[in-house]
Amino acid sequence: MHIPLRSAIGEALDTKQEAEIGHGDHAISTTVQHMAQIINLSSKNPLVREWARTILAGVMVNAKHDEAQAIHNFVRDHIRYTRDPYGWEYIQTPPVLLGGIEEYLKRRAARPIGDCDDMTVLSLSLMKSVGFPVVIKTVGYNGRFSHVYGMVHVNGKWIVTDTVRPDKWFGWEAPGVTRVMEVQA
């Protein structure tokens, strides 16, 4: 399996890199480590922080739950969940997705698409850019890892932020998980 990555290093945030990651748990772990690196670097990007500021404009100051929920809802409502190309793990960086959202909001492009890792990277980067501790949570059903989403630390509690389902809310988590791997970002 290949992993084409939008690079998260320095000013190269808008470039693509490809790397062989293999299969199985090691490949999943490698992908999650790339995600954590992208989140750490993107959360310091002025563009990402400016988007977070805009998203939080209508939220009361220090209403931490409402801030995290506003970011969750923004990502959920502005990225259309779509799977990666068959046989590839493709991770889009926040600047790429935010650029797509900007074009969509200006009615110059269709709503951007992304899978669970893209939406997780964007939501956690935005949250971390405004001071929230975040964790990447990879889960499996029937023994195999198959989904990834975020957790955000708000008011002393970890809250799930799974943005792929347009009909679900901040804090919702699918039942039936049989495997879990968490990585701090």
Sine and cosine of phi, psi and omega as CSV:
sin_phi,cos_phi,sin_psi,cos_psi,sin_omega,cos_omega
0.00,0.00,0.63,-0.78,0.07,-1.00
-0.97,-0.23,0.40,-0.92,0.09,-1.00
-0.78,-0.62,0.99,-0.14,0.10,-0.99
-0.98,0.21,0.86,-0.50,-0.05,-1.00
-0.93,-0.38,0.62,-0.78,0.27,-0.96
-0.98,0.20,0.86,-0.51,-0.10,-0.99
-0.89,0.46,0.61,-0.79,-0.01,-1.00
-0.93,-0.38,0.41,0.91,-0.09,-1.00
-0.96,-0.28,0.85,-0.53,0.07,-1.00
0.79,0.62,-0.73,-0.69,-0.03,-1.00
-0.98,0.17,-0.04,1.00,-0.03,-1.00
-0.99,0.12,0.33,0.94,-0.05,-1.00
-0.87,0.49,-0.34,0.94,-0.04,-1.00
-0.97,-0.25,0.29,0.96,0.03,-1.00
-0.96,-0.27,0.17,-0.99,-0.01,-1.00
-0.89,-0.46,0.66,-0.75,0.11,-0.99
-0.80,-0.60,0.51,-0.86,0.08,-1.00
-0.88,-0.48,0.61,-0.79,0.03,-1.00
-0.53,-0.85,0.61,-0.79,0.08,-1.00
-0.97,0.23,0.82,-0.57,-0.01,-1.00
-0.91,-0.41,-0.22,0.98,0.04,-1.00
1.00,0.09,-0.44,-0.90,-0.07,-1.00
-0.73,-0.69,0.26,-0.97,0.13,-0.99
0.99,0.16,-0.28,-0.96,-0.09,-1.00
-0.87,0.49,-0.60,0.80,0.02,-1.00
-0.89,0.45,-0.66,0.75,0.02,-1.00
-0.90,0.43,-0.64,0.76,0.04,-1.00
-0.89,0.45,-0.72,0.69,0.02,-1.00
-0.87,0.49,-0.66,0.75,0.03,-1.00
-0.88,0.47,-0.70,0.71,0.02,-1.00
-0.88,0.47,-0.70,0.71,-0.01,-1.00
-0.90,0.44,-0.60,0.80,0.06,-1.00
-0.90,0.43,-0.64,0.77,0.09,-1.00
-0.89,0.46,-0.67,0.74,0.03,-1.00
-0.87,0.50,-0.71,0.70,0.00,-1.00
-0.87,0.49,-0.65,0.76,0.03,-1.00
-0.90,0.44,-0.69,0.72,0.02,-1.00
-0.89,0.46,-0.69,0.72,0.01,-1.00
-0.88,0.48,-0.73,0.69,-0.01,-1.00
-0.86,0.51,-0.71,0.70,-0.01,-1.00
-0.96,0.28,-0.66,0.75,-0.03,-1.00
-0.92,0.39,-0.53,0.85,-0.02,-1.00
-0.91,0.42,-0.30,0.96,0.03,-1.00
-0.99,-0.15,-0.03,1.00,-0.02,-1.00
-0.97,0.25,0.81,-0.59,0.00,-1.00
-0.84,0.54,-0.55,0.84,0.03,-1.00
-0.90,0.44,-0.69,0.72,0.00,-1.00
-0.90,0.43,-0.71,0.70,0.01,-1.00
-0.89,0.45,-0.61,0.79,0.03,-1.00
-0.91,0.42,-0.65,0.76,0.07,-1.00
-0.89,0.45,-0.67,0.75,0.03,-1.00
-0.87,0.49,-0.67,0.74,0.03,-1.00
-0.86,0.51,-0.69,0.73,0.01,-1.00
-0.91,0.42,-0.69,0.72,0.01,-1.00
-0.87,0.49,-0.60,0.80,-0.07,-1.00
-1.00,0.01,0.04,1.00,-0.09,-1.00
-0.81,0.58,-0.59,0.81,-0.04,-1.00
-1.00,-0.09,0.12,0.99,-0.05,-1.00
-0.99,-0.14,0.68,-0.73,0.03,-1.00
-0.85,0.52,0.61,-0.79,0.04,-1.00
-0.87,0.49,0.68,-0.73,0.02,-1.00
0.92,0.39,0.22,0.97,0.13,-0.99
-1.00,0.03,0.97,0.26,-0.18,-0.98
-0.85,0.53,-0.70,0.71,0.03,-1.00
-0.86,0.51,-0.70,0.71,0.00,-1.00
-0.91,0.41,-0.57,0.82,0.05,-1.00
-0.90,0.44,-0.78,0.63,-0.01,-1.00
-0.88,0.47,-0.64,0.77,0.01,-1.00
-0.91,0.41,-0.63,0.78,0.02,-1.00
-0.89,0.46,-0.66,0.75,0.04,-1.00
-0.92,0.39,-0.71,0.71,0.06,-1.00
-0.81,0.59,-0.79,0.61,-0.05,-1.00
-0.90,0.44,-0.61,0.80,0.02,-1.00
-0.87,0.50,-0.77,0.64,-0.01,-1.00
-0.91,0.42,-0.73,0.68,0.00,-1.00
-0.83,0.56,-0.64,0.77,-0.12,-0.99
-1.00,0.02,-0.22,0.98,-0.09,-1.00
-0.90,-0.44,-0.07,1.00,0.09,-1.00
-0.86,-0.52,0.78,-0.63,0.06,-1.00
-1.00,0.04,0.84,-0.55,0.02,-1.00
-0.91,0.41,0.81,-0.59,0.06,-1.00
-0.53,-0.85,0.69,-0.73,-0.01,-1.00
-0.92,0.39,0.36,-0.93,0.09,-1.00
-0.92,0.39,0.28,-0.96,0.13,-0.99
-0.84,0.54,0.57,-0.82,-0.05,-1.00
-0.83,0.56,0.78,-0.63,0.06,-1.00
0.99,0.10,0.05,1.00,-0.04,-1.00
-0.81,-0.59,0.55,-0.84,0.18,-0.98
-0.94,-0.35,0.91,-0.41,-0.14,-0.99
-0.87,-0.50,0.87,-0.49,-0.01,-1.00
-0.91,-0.40,0.87,-0.50,0.05,-1.00
-1.00,-0.04,0.64,-0.77,0.02,-1.00
-0.99,0.14,0.36,-0.93,0.06,-1.00
-0.81,0.59,-0.70,0.71,0.02,-1.00
-0.85,0.53,-0.60,0.80,0.02,-1.00
-0.92,0.40,-0.75,0.66,0.00,-1.00
-0.91,0.42,-0.66,0.76,0.01,-1.00
-0.91,0.41,-0.58,0.82,0.10,-1.00
-0.89,0.46,-0.65,0.76,0.06,-1.00
-0.91,0.42,-0.64,0.77,0.04,-1.00
-0.90,0.43,-0.67,0.74,0.01,-1.00
-0.86,0.50,-0.70,0.71,0.03,-1.00
-0.90,0.44,-0.62,0.78,0.04,-1.00
-0.90,0.44,-0.71,0.71,-0.01,-1.00
-0.92,0.40,-0.47,0.88,0.07,-1.00
-1.00,0.06,0.10,1.00,0.02,-1.00
0.87,0.50,0.56,0.83,0.04,-1.00
-0.96,-0.27,-0.06,1.00,-0.02,-1.00
-0.38,-0.92,0.30,-0.95,0.09,-1.00
-0.94,0.34,0.29,-0.96,0.05,-1.00
-0.85,0.52,0.72,-0.70,-0.01,-1.00
-0.89,0.45,0.44,-0.90,0.03,-1.00
-0.92,-0.39,0.43,-0.90,0.06,-1.00
-0.17,-0.99,0.35,-0.94,0.04,-1.00
-0.99,-0.17,-0.19,-0.98,-0.11,-0.99
-0.88,0.47,-0.58,0.82,0.00,-1.00
-0.95,0.31,-0.59,0.81,0.05,-1.00
-0.89,0.45,-0.72,0.69,-0.04,-1.00
-0.93,0.37,-0.58,0.82,0.05,-1.00
-0.92,0.40,-0.73,0.69,0.00,-1.00
-0.87,0.49,-0.69,0.73,-0.01,-1.00
-0.91,0.41,-0.78,0.63,-0.07,-1.00
-0.89,0.45,-0.68,0.73,-0.02,-1.00
-0.95,0.32,-0.56,0.83,0.07,-1.00
-0.90,0.45,-0.71,0.71,0.03,-1.00
-0.89,0.46,-0.70,0.71,-0.01,-1.00
-0.91,0.42,-0.71,0.70,0.00,-1.00
-0.91,0.42,-0.51,0.86,-0.01,-1.00
-0.91,0.42,-0.33,0.94,0.03,-1.00
-0.91,-0.42,0.42,0.91,0.23,-0.97
0.99,-0.13,0.09,1.00,0.01,-1.00
-1.00,0.07,0.73,-0.68,0.21,-0.98
-0.94,0.35,0.65,-0.76,-0.06,-1.00
-0.70,-0.71,0.41,-0.91,0.02,-1.00
-0.70,-0.72,0.63,-0.77,0.13,-0.99
-1.00,-0.01,0.81,-0.58,-0.01,-1.00
-0.91,-0.41,0.89,-0.46,0.06,-1.00
-0.97,-0.25,0.76,-0.66,-0.06,-1.00
-0.79,-0.62,0.37,-0.93,0.05,-1.00
-0.73,-0.68,0.44,-0.90,0.07,-1.00
-0.83,-0.56,0.68,-0.73,-0.04,-1.00
0.88,0.48,0.55,0.84,0.14,-0.99
1.00,0.00,-0.27,0.96,-0.04,-1.00
-0.92,-0.40,0.66,-0.75,0.09,-1.00
-0.91,0.41,0.72,-0.70,-0.06,-1.00
-0.56,-0.83,-0.06,1.00,-0.06,-1.00
-0.48,-0.88,0.49,-0.87,0.04,-1.00
-0.67,-0.74,0.60,-0.80,0.07,-1.00
-0.41,-0.91,0.01,-1.00,-0.08,-1.00
-0.96,-0.27,0.25,-0.97,0.19,-0.98
-0.74,-0.68,0.63,-0.78,-0.03,-1.00
-0.80,-0.60,0.65,-0.76,-0.02,-1.00
-1.00,-0.01,0.91,-0.41,-0.06,-1.00
-0.76,-0.65,0.83,-0.55,0.08,-1.00
0.77,0.64,0.69,0.72,0.08,-1.00
0.99,0.11,0.08,1.00,-0.02,-1.00
-0.74,-0.67,0.52,-0.86,0.13,-0.99
-1.00,0.03,0.79,-0.61,-0.03,-1.00
-0.86,-0.51,0.70,-0.71,0.03,-1.00
-0.94,0.33,0.66,-0.75,0.12,-0.99
-0.74,-0.67,1.00,0.06,0.02,-1.00
-0.97,-0.26,0.96,-0.28,-0.18,-0.98
-0.99,-0.10,0.06,1.00,-0.12,-0.99
-0.98,0.20,-0.38,0.92,-0.05,-1.00
-0.99,-0.16,0.92,-0.38,-0.03,-1.00
-0.91,0.42,-0.29,0.96,-0.02,-1.00
-0.99,-0.11,0.10,0.99,-0.04,-1.00
-0.90,-0.44,0.30,-0.95,-0.18,-0.98
-0.92,-0.40,0.23,-0.97,0.10,-0.99
-0.85,0.53,0.84,-0.55,-0.03,-1.00
0.98,-0.22,-0.24,0.97,0.01,-1.00
-0.96,0.28,0.66,-0.75,0.05,-1.00
-0.67,-0.74,0.73,-0.68,-0.01,-1.00
-0.90,0.43,0.64,-0.77,0.04,-1.00
-0.98,0.18,0.23,-0.97,0.15,-0.99
1.00,0.03,0.30,0.95,0.01,-1.00
-0.92,0.39,0.73,-0.69,0.02,-1.00
-0.92,-0.38,-0.27,0.96,0.04,-1.00
-0.63,-0.77,0.56,-0.83,0.02,-1.00
-0.63,-0.78,0.66,-0.75,0.17,-0.99
-0.69,-0.72,0.81,-0.59,0.01,-1.00
-0.88,-0.48,0.69,-0.73,0.00,-1.00
-0.74,-0.68,0.82,-0.57,0.05,-1.00
-0.95,0.32,0.66,-0.75,0.02,-1.00
-0.91,-0.41,0.00,0.00,0.00,0.00
